[in-house]
Amino acid sequence: MTNSISFIHAADLHLDSPYKGLTHIPKTIFQDIRESTFKALDNLVSTAIKKQVDFVLLAGDLFDNENQSLKAQVYLREAFERLESHHIHVYLSYGNHDFINGNIHPIDYPENVHIFLNENVTSFTYEKDKKKLASIYGFSYENRSLTKNMSIEFNVKDTSIPFHIAMMHGTVNGNKEHDPYAPFNLSDLQAKDFDYWALGHIHKREQLSEFPSIIYPGNIQGRHRNEAGEKGCYYVRLSSAKTDLEFIPLHSVLFQETRIDISNCDTIYQMEEKLRETFQNNSCKQLIHLTLYSKTNEILNFETDGMIKELIDVINETMIIEKPWSYIYAYRIDTDNLSHFNYDDFFIGEIIQSLDNLSVSETITDLYKHPVARKFLENLSTEDIQEAAKQFLIHELLKVKEGD
C-alpha cells in the first residue's frame, strides 16, 4: 500500500491585529474587521476538519507580542482543542512577532500540539496506526531578531520514515522588501532531502520551487492595502508518487484594489451609476481601495468641489447595510493630464522634478504629530499624498494656462 499523508500549511495568523489606519470606518462594520483574524482561524480549523487532514503546520507569527492579548492565546487553545477532538495534530513554531521570550501570556495547549521550543532545529515524528509516516523539523525564535542562516541546520535524520517536512520562518536572500530574518538561499533548500518546505514570514503567497515544494502560504487574513486579495492556506497531499497542492481561501474580510475608468462620465450621476454597477453582487465582505481613472481633467473639478467624496459617502451608506457588506475606505484620482505638459519647459520641468523628489514624510511631520490631523493622515500612504499633490498642482496650472 502506498504511503500518503495530508496536512494544512498556514502561517502569519497575527491574531487580534489592531488594524491601524482603519479607525475612521463605521462602527457597524469595524467589529467585523477587528474579529476577522479570529474568523479566519475558525475557517482554518473547519477546513482541516472537513478535509480530514493528518495534521496542521503553523509556521510562525501566530500573534504579535507587541499587541498581544490574552484573547489571542485563549482562542488558539480553543481552536487546537477542536482539532484534537478530530484527532488532528498541530506542529507550530514561533517567529519574529511571537518570539518566545516576549510572550507575556504563556498558556498550556492540548496534547495534540507540538511546539518547537528554541532556536535549535529539532524534529517530531508523526505516527498513524502505529506506523511512523513523517518527520517534521523546525525551530522557534527565542528573541525578535534571528539573522543566522538556519537552513544549514536542517538535515534528514531517519531515512526509514517516508516523508520529511521542514518548517522555517525566514526570508529568501535577495528579498529587500522584508527584514532579513533567518535568511536562506533557495538552492540550499532544494539541495536538502525534504519533501516539503513550509515557510512563513512573507505575507504574499508564493511557490518558490516545485521540486521539492517550497511555499509561502501568505497570511490568512489581510490587514491593510498592501495585503489585498485572497488570503488563506495550502491543503497538501503527499505520496511517494507526487505532491498535490490546493490553495484554500480563509479570509473573513477581503482587501480589494479596484480601478474604474470613468473617462466617459460627463456628470457625477454617470459616475455614480458606474460605481454602483461595479460593486453590485459582491460575494464577500470587502474593504475597497478605489482608483478613479480618467483621460480628461474634469474629474479634478469634481474632486475640488468635494463631489467625489460626497458620492462615495452616499454609495458607502448603501453598501454597508448589504449582506455581505462592502466599504470604500480610501480612493485616489488618476488622470492623463501630465501628457498635456511640455516637459522641455524649464518651469514645468522644475515643478515636476521637485514634486517627484519631495520627501512627503518630512514635509508633513508636524501634521502627523497633531492628534486630530493624524487620524486622517494615517489612512493615506505617502505615495498617495504625493500623487494627489501633483495632480492638483497640475490641474491648477492647466486652468491658468487655459485662462491665458
C-alpha positions as CSV (number, residue, x, y, z in Angstrom):
1,M,0.0,0.0,0.0
2,T,1.3,3.5,-1.0
3,N,2.2,5.7,1.9
4,S,0.5,9.1,2.0
5,I,-0.3,12.0,4.4
6,S,-2.3,15.2,4.2
7,F,-1.9,18.4,6.0
8,I,-2.7,22.1,6.2
9,H,0.1,24.6,5.9
10,A,-0.6,28.1,7.2
11,A,1.5,31.0,8.7
12,D,1.3,34.5,9.9
13,L,-2.1,34.4,11.6
14,H,-1.4,37.7,13.5
15,L,-4.4,37.2,15.8
16,D,-6.1,40.3,17.2
17,S,-4.3,42.6,14.9
18,P,-5.0,46.2,15.8
19,Y,-5.9,47.3,12.2
20,K,-4.2,50.7,12.4
21,G,-5.4,53.3,9.9
22,L,-9.0,52.0,9.8
23,T,-10.4,53.7,12.8
24,H,-12.5,56.0,10.7
25,I,-14.6,53.1,9.4
26,P,-18.2,53.0,10.7
27,K,-18.7,51.0,13.9
28,T,-21.4,48.9,12.3
29,I,-18.7,47.1,10.3
30,F,-15.5,47.8,12.2
31,Q,-16.3,45.0,14.7
32,D,-16.3,42.5,11.7
33,I,-12.9,43.8,10.8
34,R,-11.5,43.5,14.3
35,E,-12.7,39.9,14.5
36,S,-11.6,38.9,11.0
37,T,-8.3,37.3,12.1
38,F,-10.2,35.1,14.6
39,K,-12.8,34.2,12.0
40,A,-10.0,33.3,9.5
41,L,-8.6,30.9,12.2
42,D,-12.1,29.4,12.6
43,N,-12.2,28.9,8.8
44,L,-8.8,27.2,9.0
45,V,-9.9,24.8,11.7
46,S,-13.1,24.0,9.8
47,T,-11.1,23.3,6.6
48,A,-8.8,20.9,8.4
49,I,-11.7,19.0,9.9
50,K,-13.6,18.9,6.6
51,K,-10.5,17.7,4.7
52,Q,-9.8,15.2,7.5
53,V,-6.1,16.1,7.4
54,D,-3.5,14.3,9.5
55,F,-2.0,17.5,10.9
56,V,-1.7,21.3,10.7
57,L,1.5,23.2,10.3
58,L,1.7,26.8,11.6
59,A,4.9,28.5,10.6
60,G,5.3,31.4,13.0
61,D,3.7,34.8,13.9
62,L,0.5,33.4,15.3
63,F,0.1,36.6,17.2
64,D,2.0,39.8,17.9
65,N,3.8,40.2,21.2
66,E,3.8,44.0,20.9
67,N,0.0,43.9,20.7
68,Q,-0.6,40.7,22.4
69,S,-3.9,39.9,24.1
70,L,-4.9,37.0,26.3
71,K,-7.9,36.6,23.9
72,A,-5.5,35.5,21.1
73,Q,-3.9,32.8,23.3
74,V,-7.3,31.5,24.6
75,Y,-8.7,31.5,21.1
76,L,-5.7,29.5,19.8
77,R,-6.1,26.9,22.6
78,E,-9.8,26.5,21.8
79,A,-9.0,26.1,18.1
80,F,-6.5,23.4,19.0
81,E,-9.0,21.7,21.2
82,R,-11.4,21.5,18.3
83,L,-8.7,19.9,16.2
84,E,-7.8,17.5,19.0
85,S,-11.4,16.3,19.1
86,H,-11.0,15.2,15.5
87,H,-7.5,13.6,16.2
88,I,-5.7,16.2,14.2
89,H,-2.2,17.1,15.3
90,V,-0.7,20.6,15.3
91,Y,3.0,21.5,14.7
92,L,3.9,25.1,15.4
93,S,6.9,27.4,15.5
94,Y,7.2,31.0,16.8
95,G,8.6,33.8,14.6
96,N,9.8,37.3,14.9
97,H,6.5,38.7,16.1
98,D,5.5,36.0,18.6
99,F,9.1,35.1,19.8
100,I,9.2,33.0,22.9
101,N,10.9,35.5,25.3
102,G,8.3,38.2,24.5
103,N,5.3,36.1,25.3
104,I,3.6,37.8,28.3
105,H,0.6,35.4,28.3
106,P,2.0,31.9,28.0
107,I,-0.7,29.3,28.0
108,D,-0.8,25.5,28.0
109,Y,-2.1,23.9,24.8
110,P,-3.7,20.4,24.5
111,E,-1.6,17.3,23.9
112,N,-2.1,17.3,20.1
113,V,0.0,20.5,19.9
114,H,3.8,20.1,19.3
115,I,5.9,23.2,19.7
116,F,9.5,23.9,18.6
117,L,10.8,25.4,21.8
118,N,14.1,27.1,20.8
119,E,16.4,28.1,18.0
120,N,17.9,24.7,17.6
121,V,16.5,22.7,14.7
122,T,14.7,19.6,16.2
123,S,12.0,17.2,14.9
124,F,8.8,15.5,15.8
125,T,7.6,12.2,14.3
126,Y,4.0,11.8,13.1
127,E,2.6,8.3,13.6
128,K,-0.6,6.8,12.2
129,D,-1.9,3.4,13.1
130,K,1.4,2.8,15.0
131,K,3.4,3.5,11.8
132,K,5.9,6.3,11.5
133,L,4.9,8.3,8.4
134,A,6.5,11.8,8.7
135,S,9.3,13.7,10.4
136,I,8.5,17.4,10.9
137,Y,11.6,19.6,11.5
138,G,11.7,23.2,12.7
139,F,12.8,25.9,15.3
140,S,11.3,28.9,17.0
141,Y,12.6,32.4,17.5
142,E,13.7,33.0,21.1
143,N,14.0,36.7,20.5
144,R,12.7,39.2,17.9
145,S,15.7,39.1,15.6
146,L,17.3,36.0,14.2
147,T,19.8,36.7,11.4
148,K,21.5,33.4,11.2
149,N,21.0,31.1,8.2
150,M,19.1,28.4,9.8
151,S,18.6,26.3,6.7
152,I,22.1,24.7,7.1
153,E,20.9,23.0,10.3
154,F,18.1,21.1,8.5
155,N,19.2,17.6,7.8
156,V,17.1,14.4,7.4
157,K,17.8,12.0,10.3
158,D,15.9,8.8,9.9
159,T,15.6,7.8,6.2
160,S,13.3,4.9,7.0
161,I,10.5,7.4,7.6
162,P,8.7,8.0,4.3
163,F,8.2,11.8,4.5
164,H,10.3,14.7,5.7
165,I,8.9,18.2,6.1
166,A,10.8,21.4,7.1
167,M,9.2,24.4,8.8
168,M,11.0,27.7,8.6
169,H,10.0,31.3,9.3
170,G,12.5,33.3,7.3
171,T,13.4,35.3,4.2
172,V,15.0,34.2,0.9
173,N,18.2,36.1,0.2
174,G,17.7,39.0,-2.2
175,N,14.3,40.0,-0.8
176,K,14.8,43.6,0.0
177,E,11.1,44.3,1.0
178,H,11.3,42.4,4.3
179,D,13.7,42.2,7.3
180,P,16.4,39.5,6.6
181,Y,15.4,37.2,9.4
182,A,16.7,33.6,9.2
183,P,17.9,34.3,5.6
184,F,18.4,31.4,3.2
185,N,19.3,30.6,-0.3
186,L,16.7,28.8,-2.4
187,S,19.4,26.5,-3.9
188,D,20.3,25.3,-0.3
189,L,16.7,24.3,0.4
190,Q,16.4,22.5,-2.9
191,A,19.6,20.5,-2.2
192,K,18.2,19.1,1.0
193,D,16.3,15.8,1.0
194,F,13.0,17.2,2.2
195,D,9.7,16.6,0.5
196,Y,8.1,19.9,1.5
197,W,9.3,23.2,2.9
198,A,6.6,25.0,4.9
199,L,7.7,28.7,5.1
200,G,6.4,31.7,7.0
201,H,7.1,35.4,7.4
202,I,6.2,36.7,3.9
203,H,2.6,37.7,3.7
204,K,2.3,37.3,0.0
205,R,1.5,33.8,-1.3
206,E,4.3,32.3,-3.4
207,Q,5.6,29.0,-4.5
208,L,9.4,29.2,-4.7
209,S,10.0,25.7,-6.0
210,E,8.0,22.8,-7.4
211,F,10.5,20.0,-6.8
212,P,10.6,20.0,-3.8
213,S,7.6,22.2,-3.0
214,I,8.9,25.3,-1.2
215,I,6.0,27.5,-0.3
216,Y,4.9,30.7,1.4
217,P,1.2,30.4,2.0
218,G,0.9,34.2,2.9
219,N,-1.1,35.3,5.9
220,I,-4.6,34.0,6.5
221,Q,-6.3,37.5,6.7
222,G,-5.3,40.7,5.0
223,R,-4.8,43.7,7.4
224,H,-4.2,46.7,5.1
225,R,-4.0,47.8,1.5
226,N,-0.7,46.1,0.8
227,E,-2.3,42.8,1.8
228,A,-5.0,42.8,-0.8
229,G,-6.5,39.8,-2.5
230,E,-7.4,36.3,-1.3
231,K,-5.6,35.1,1.9
232,G,-5.5,31.5,3.2
233,C,-3.6,28.3,3.5
234,Y,-2.4,25.3,1.4
235,Y,-4.0,21.9,1.6
236,V,-1.2,19.4,0.8
237,R,-1.3,15.7,0.0
238,L,2.0,13.9,-0.1
239,S,2.5,10.4,-1.5
240,S,5.6,8.6,-2.8
241,A,4.5,9.5,-6.3
242,K,3.6,13.1,-6.2
243,T,2.7,16.3,-4.2
244,D,-0.8,17.7,-4.6
245,L,-1.3,21.4,-3.7
246,E,-4.5,23.3,-3.3
247,F,-4.8,26.9,-2.1
248,I,-7.9,27.4,0.1
249,P,-9.1,31.0,0.9
250,L,-9.7,31.6,4.6
251,H,-10.1,35.4,4.9
252,S,-13.2,36.8,6.5
253,V,-12.8,40.3,5.1
254,L,-11.2,40.9,1.6
255,F,-9.0,43.9,1.0
256,Q,-9.6,44.8,-2.6
257,E,-7.8,47.1,-5.1
258,T,-10.4,48.3,-7.7
259,R,-9.6,50.6,-10.7
260,I,-12.5,52.1,-12.6
261,D,-12.3,54.0,-15.9
262,I,-14.7,57.0,-15.7
263,S,-13.4,58.8,-18.8
264,N,-16.9,58.7,-20.4
265,C,-18.6,60.0,-17.3
266,D,-19.6,63.7,-18.0
267,T,-21.6,64.1,-14.9
268,I,-21.3,63.0,-11.3
269,Y,-24.5,61.0,-11.8
270,Q,-23.0,58.9,-14.6
271,M,-20.1,58.3,-12.2
272,E,-22.5,57.1,-9.6
273,E,-24.1,54.7,-12.0
274,K,-20.7,53.3,-13.0
275,L,-19.6,52.8,-9.3
276,R,-22.9,51.1,-8.3
277,E,-22.7,48.8,-11.4
278,T,-19.1,47.8,-10.4
279,F,-19.8,47.0,-6.8
280,Q,-23.1,45.1,-7.1
281,N,-23.3,41.4,-6.3
282,N,-20.2,41.1,-4.1
283,S,-19.7,37.6,-2.7
284,C,-17.8,38.5,0.5
285,K,-17.2,41.4,2.9
286,Q,-14.8,43.8,1.2
287,L,-12.7,46.8,2.1
288,I,-12.1,48.6,-1.2
289,H,-9.2,50.9,-2.1
290,L,-10.6,52.7,-5.2
291,T,-8.7,54.3,-8.1
292,L,-10.8,56.5,-10.3
293,Y,-9.1,56.9,-13.7
294,S,-10.0,59.4,-16.4
295,K,-8.4,60.6,-19.6
296,T,-9.8,64.0,-19.0
297,N,-9.3,66.6,-16.3
298,E,-13.0,67.0,-15.4
299,I,-12.6,64.5,-12.6
300,L,-10.3,67.0,-10.8
301,N,-13.1,69.6,-10.9
302,F,-15.4,67.0,-9.2
303,E,-12.7,66.4,-6.6
304,T,-12.0,70.1,-6.0
305,D,-15.8,70.7,-5.4
306,G,-15.9,67.8,-3.0
307,M,-18.4,65.9,-5.1
308,I,-16.4,62.6,-5.3
309,K,-16.1,62.3,-1.6
310,E,-19.8,63.0,-1.2
311,L,-20.6,60.5,-3.8
312,I,-18.5,57.8,-2.2
313,D,-20.2,58.6,1.2
314,V,-23.6,58.1,-0.4
315,I,-22.6,54.8,-2.0
316,N,-21.0,53.5,1.2
317,E,-24.2,54.2,3.1
318,T,-25.9,51.7,0.8
319,M,-23.2,49.1,0.7
320,I,-22.6,48.8,4.4
321,I,-26.2,47.6,5.0
322,E,-26.0,44.9,2.3
323,K,-25.1,41.3,3.1
324,P,-22.2,40.8,2.7
325,W,-21.2,44.4,3.1
326,S,-18.6,46.4,1.2
327,Y,-17.0,49.7,2.0
328,I,-14.7,52.1,0.1
329,Y,-12.2,53.0,2.8
330,A,-9.9,55.1,0.6
331,Y,-9.7,56.4,-3.0
332,R,-7.3,58.2,-5.3
333,I,-7.5,60.0,-8.6
334,D,-5.5,59.1,-11.7
335,T,-5.6,61.1,-14.9
336,D,-3.5,61.5,-18.1
337,N,-3.2,65.3,-17.6
338,L,0.6,65.0,-17.4
339,S,0.6,64.3,-21.1
340,H,-0.6,67.9,-21.8
341,F,2.6,69.4,-20.4
342,N,5.7,70.3,-22.3
343,Y,8.4,68.8,-20.2
344,D,11.1,70.8,-22.1
345,D,9.6,73.9,-20.5
346,F,12.1,74.8,-17.7
347,F,9.5,76.0,-15.2
348,I,7.2,73.0,-15.7
349,G,10.2,70.6,-15.6
350,E,11.4,72.1,-12.3
351,I,8.0,71.7,-10.7
352,I,7.6,68.1,-11.7
353,Q,11.1,67.2,-10.6
354,S,10.6,69.0,-7.3
355,L,7.3,67.0,-6.7
356,D,9.0,63.7,-7.7
357,N,11.8,64.3,-5.3
358,L,9.7,65.6,-2.4
359,S,10.0,63.8,0.9
360,V,6.4,63.8,2.0
361,S,7.1,62.3,5.4
362,E,9.5,65.0,6.3
363,T,7.2,67.8,4.9
364,I,4.2,66.8,7.0
365,T,5.9,65.6,10.1
366,D,4.2,68.3,12.2
367,L,0.8,67.2,10.9
368,Y,1.4,63.6,11.9
369,K,2.2,64.8,15.4
370,H,-1.1,66.7,15.6
371,P,-3.7,64.5,17.4
372,V,-6.6,65.5,15.1
373,A,-4.7,65.6,11.8
374,R,-3.1,62.2,12.5
375,K,-6.5,60.5,12.5
376,F,-7.0,61.5,8.8
377,L,-3.4,61.1,7.6
378,E,-3.0,57.5,9.0
379,N,-5.3,56.3,6.2
380,L,-3.0,57.6,3.4
381,S,0.3,56.4,2.2
382,T,3.0,59.0,1.4
383,E,2.7,57.9,-2.3
384,D,-1.0,58.7,-2.3
385,I,-0.3,62.2,-0.8
386,Q,2.5,62.9,-3.2
387,E,0.4,61.8,-6.3
388,A,-2.6,63.8,-5.2
389,A,-0.4,66.9,-4.7
390,K,1.0,66.5,-8.2
391,Q,-2.5,66.1,-9.7
392,F,-4.0,69.1,-8.1
393,L,-1.0,71.4,-8.8
394,I,-1.0,70.4,-12.5
395,H,-4.8,70.9,-12.6
396,E,-4.4,74.4,-11.3
397,L,-1.6,75.1,-13.8
398,L,-3.8,73.9,-16.6
399,K,-6.6,76.2,-15.5
400,V,-4.1,79.2,-15.6
401,K,-2.9,78.1,-19.0
402,E,-6.4,77.9,-20.3
403,G,-7.2,81.3,-18.9
404,D,-4.2,82.8,-20.7
